[in-house]
Amino acid sequence: MITQQVIDTLYKKYSKAPKSLDCLDMPLLFDAAGANHDISIDMDDDMNAELIINSIDPSSPFHRLPMNHIHAIVPFETWVAIVMHSSLIFLNRKDSSVSVHLKPLGDGLLDRLRRKLAN
C-alpha cells in the first residue's frame, strides 16, 4: 500500500533528476506497465525526448512528459511510480488505472519571513 509516508520518501529520495537518462530504469517501466498504458518515447534527440502515456487523456499535462523532468522510476507490487520534482504518476501494473499525486506547495521565503516578523 502506498501511504503518505511512502510518497514523502519518494520526493525526498529522488529530489533531483539523474545525471543521464541512461540512469532511468526504462525497461522496468515498459515491462511492468508498457502494455496496459501504451507507453512510448518520442525521441527527437536526448534533450527533447518525451515519454508518452497513452492511457492518460491527451489534454492532460501528464500525457507527454519531458524525459529530463523524470527523476526516477520506482516499482511497487501493484504500481510503478514515475517520480518528478513536484508530482508522482502511479501506473497500475494490471490495468490502465492511473493515479497522480501533486506535491503541496510549501511556504516560500517571503511567507516564512512575514510569519517570523508577525510574531
C-alpha positions in Angstrom: 0.0 0.0 0.0 1.3 3.4 -0.9 1.0 5.7 2.1 1.7 9.4 2.6 4.9 8.4 4.3 6.0 6.5 1.1 5.1 9.4 -1.1 7.1 11.8 1.1 10.1 9.4 1.0 9.9 9.3 -2.8 10.0 13.1 -3.1 12.9 13.3 -0.6 15.0 10.4 -2.0 14.6 11.4 -5.7 14.7 15.2 -5.3 17.0 15.6 -8.3 17.0 14.3 -11.8 19.7 11.8 -12.7 22.8 13.0 -14.4 21.9 11.0 -17.5 18.7 9.5 -19.0 20.5 6.2 -19.1 20.2 6.0 -15.3 16.4 5.7 -15.5 15.1 2.2 -15.4 13.1 2.5 -18.6 13.0 -1.3 -19.2 11.2 -1.7 -15.9 8.6 0.9 -16.9 7.9 -0.8 -20.2 7.9 -4.4 -18.8 5.7 -3.5 -15.8 3.2 -1.0 -17.3 4.0 -0.5 -21.0 1.3 -2.8 -22.5 -1.5 -1.6 -20.2 -0.7 2.1 -20.7 0.5 2.1 -24.3 3.7 3.9 -23.3 6.1 5.2 -26.0 9.0 7.5 -26.3 9.2 10.4 -28.8 12.9 11.0 -29.2 13.9 13.9 -31.4 17.2 14.0 -29.6 18.3 13.4 -26.0 17.4 17.0 -24.9 13.9 16.8 -26.3 12.8 13.2 -25.6 9.3 12.8 -24.2 7.6 9.9 -22.5 4.1 9.5 -23.8 1.5 7.7 -21.7 -1.5 7.0 -23.9 -3.7 5.8 -21.1 -3.8 9.4 -19.9 -6.0 11.8 -21.8 -4.1 13.8 -24.4 -5.3 17.1 -23.0 -3.7 16.3 -19.6 -0.3 17.8 -18.8 0.7 14.2 -17.7 0.2 12.7 -21.2 3.6 13.8 -22.5 6.4 14.1 -20.0 9.8 15.6 -20.9 12.3 12.8 -20.1 14.7 15.3 -18.4 11.9 16.0 -15.8 11.7 12.4 -14.7 13.8 11.8 -11.5 13.2 8.1 -11.1 11.0 5.1 -11.9 10.2 3.1 -8.8 8.4 -0.3 -8.8 5.8 -1.3 -6.2 3.7 -4.5 -6.0 0.7 -3.2 -7.9 2.0 0.2 -9.2 5.0 1.7 -10.9 5.8 5.3 -9.9 7.2 7.9 -12.2 8.8 10.4 -9.8 9.2 14.1 -10.8 10.1 17.2 -8.8 6.5 18.2 -7.9 4.4 15.2 -8.9 4.2 11.4 -8.9 2.4 9.4 -11.5 1.4 5.9 -10.5 0.7 3.4 -13.3 -1.2 0.2 -12.4 0.6 -2.9 -13.5 -2.6 -4.9 -14.0 -4.9 -2.5 -15.8 -4.9 1.0 -17.3 -5.5 2.8 -14.0 -3.5 5.9 -13.3 -3.2 7.9 -10.1 -1.4 11.3 -9.9 -0.1 12.9 -6.7 0.8 16.6 -6.7 3.2 17.8 -4.2 1.7 20.5 -2.0 3.3 24.0 -2.3 5.5 24.8 0.7 5.9 28.2 2.2 8.2 30.4 0.3 10.9 32.6 1.7 8.6 35.6 1.9 5.9 33.7 3.7 8.3 32.4 6.3 9.8 35.9 6.8 6.3 37.5 7.2 5.3 34.9 9.7 8.5 35.4 11.7 8.1 39.2 11.6 4.4 38.9 12.7 5.4 37.0 15.9 
